[in-house]
C-alpha cells in the first residue's frame, strides 16, 4: 500500500502534523467507517467519515463521526441552502479523484465547500481517510478544520 496519496501530499504541503494508520479494509463491511474504527481500535466518534453531498445542487464535502448519520436539513442550513442530498458514488469518485471507501477531504481533484460536525472538534485527535482504502490519517481536528477551511456546524441527525 502506498503511503503517498494526494491527501498525504496536501497535508504535508500545508505543514500539518499527522500519523498514517493502515488497516485491513473490508469491501464487504456494512458500514465502512465502523469497520475502520474497529480495525484500528479507535472510538467510532473519533473516526470521521468523508461523504460527498449536494446542497441546492452544488457539491459539498461532509465530515462526520462514522457512527452518526448526516441530517440533510442541517447540512443544507449549514451552507445557507434549502435542500441537501447524498451524491451518487460515481459522481463523488469523478469529482474527488478517489474511490468510494477511500475518499479523503484532503487533496481532492476539485476543492468544494466542506463542513465538519462540531462535536468532532472536542476530540484531542481524529482519524480521517488518507486517500485510499485501508489508510487513515490521525491528526488534530482543529488542524483538519483549518487546512480544509471547513465550516463547523451541527450536521448530524
Buried (B, 14 or more C-beta within 10 A) or exposed (E): EEEEBBBBEBBBEBEBEBEBBBBEBBEEBEEBBBBBBBBBEBEBBBBBBBBBBBBEEEBBBBBBBBBBEBBBEBBBBBBEBEEBEBBEEEEBBEBBBBEBBBBBBBBBEEEBBBBBBBBBBEBEBBBBBBBBBBBBBBBBBBBBBEBBEBBBBEBBE
